[in-house]
Amino acid sequence: MTACRTYLRGLDISVTALLLVSGVLMIGVGFSSIDGAVPVAELFEQLSSTDGSKVLQVFGPITVLLSLLGLCAAALNVRILLLLFCAVAFVELVAVTVASSPLLHLQAQMDGAMDEVFFNVTPLHKAEPYIQQELIKLQTWESCCGLTGYGDWEMPLPDSCLCAPARASAREPCTPVTPVTFRETWVYSKPCGPVLKNHVNFPIKLRIAIISTYATLAMAAIVVSLALGLHQHFKSTATTE
């Protein structure tokens, strides 16, 4: 019985410590800016109004405080504190699950909504100047051209679309284009649309991953703490009898 209690206590402390780390991570990601450096990000502000940062900002500190309670309960091996930790942690877990559910719907709808935005801003030579400027930056950084291809631009293509065939590679493939001047031009064949989708979706995917990790650790901490608390209860009952 003593060996079992020692094992449960050590496991409880370890899992709750990991839950504490996840709470710190929630705070760090929730209050950090991971969207600002994405070119053309202004186009998608209306799509990412529920991006999960508020969930992390609110429940991150709560998770840290709750984890400290769980660590104290496990270290002191106090049954009342262990059961209190389990109850509050379960309530928080349910609250986080409900509050973060819009993120899953947002991720599922994002690609379709972005395709619609791409359609609305093409042809790119008629787009707003700031959109053109930001997209040219993206083309320079990522060696891509247009949102769905170089056909999104009119001739002459921006310099950021041009590539040298000698420098072409699997990562930066080039394709020949023959404009009305009949002078062959080589451009990047990779469209920028998928690259931009990955950039915009990354913060949402990161927050979903952090919340999923928190949920897994929270469930594990609840189960182990409950087992340790009930072990204390059954031990007390057996001693009394």
HUQUI-V568132 format. One record per backbone hydrogen bond with DSSP energy under -0.5 kcal/mol. CO is the residue of the C=O (numbers start at 0). NH is the residue of the N-H. Records with the same first field share a line. If there is no record, write none. Layout:
CO: NH + NH
//
This chain:
0: 4
1: 5
2: 6
3: 7
4: 8
5: 9
6: 10
7: 11
8: 12
9: 13
10: 14
11: 15
12: 16
13: 17
14: 18
15: 19
16: 20
17: 21
18: 22
19: 23
20: 24
21: 25
22: 26
23: 27
24: 28
25: 29
26: 30
27: 31
28: 31
31: 33
34: 37
36: 38
37: 40
39: 42
40: 43
41: 44
43: 46 + 47
48: 50
51: 55
52: 56
53: 57
54: 58
55: 59
56: 60
57: 61
58: 62
59: 63
60: 64
61: 65
62: 66
63: 67
64: 68
65: 69
66: 70
67: 71
68: 72
69: 73
70: 74
71: 75
72: 76 + 77
76: 78
77: 81
78: 82
79: 83
80: 84
81: 85
82: 86
83: 87
84: 88
85: 89
86: 90
87: 91
88: 92
89: 93
90: 94
91: 95
92: 96
93: 97
94: 98
95: 99
96: 100
97: 100
99: 102 + 103
100: 103 + 104
101: 105
102: 106
103: 107
104: 108
105: 109
106: 110
108: 112
109: 113
110: 114
111: 115
112: 116
113: 117
114: 118
115: 119
116: 120
117: 121
118: 121
122: 125
123: 126
127: 130 + 131
128: 132
129: 133
130: 134
131: 135
132: 136
133: 137
134: 138
135: 139
136: 140
137: 141
138: 142 + 143
145: 191
146: 192
148: 151
149: 152
151: 122 + 123 + 124
157: 160 + 161
158: 161
160: 187
163: 166 + 167
164: 167
171: 168
172: 188 + 189
174: 186
176: 178 + 184
178: 181
181: 183
182: 178
184: 176
185: 162
186: 174
189: 144
191: 195
192: 196
193: 197
194: 198
195: 199
196: 200
197: 201
198: 202
199: 203
200: 204
201: 205
202: 206
203: 207
204: 208
205: 209
206: 210
207: 211
208: 212
209: 213
210: 214
211: 215
212: 216
213: 217
214: 218
215: 219
216: 220
217: 221
218: 222
219: 223
220: 224
221: 225
222: 226
223: 227
224: 228
225: 229
226: 230
227: 231
228: 232
229: 233
230: 234
231: 235
232: 236
233: 237
234: 238
235: 239
236: 240
//
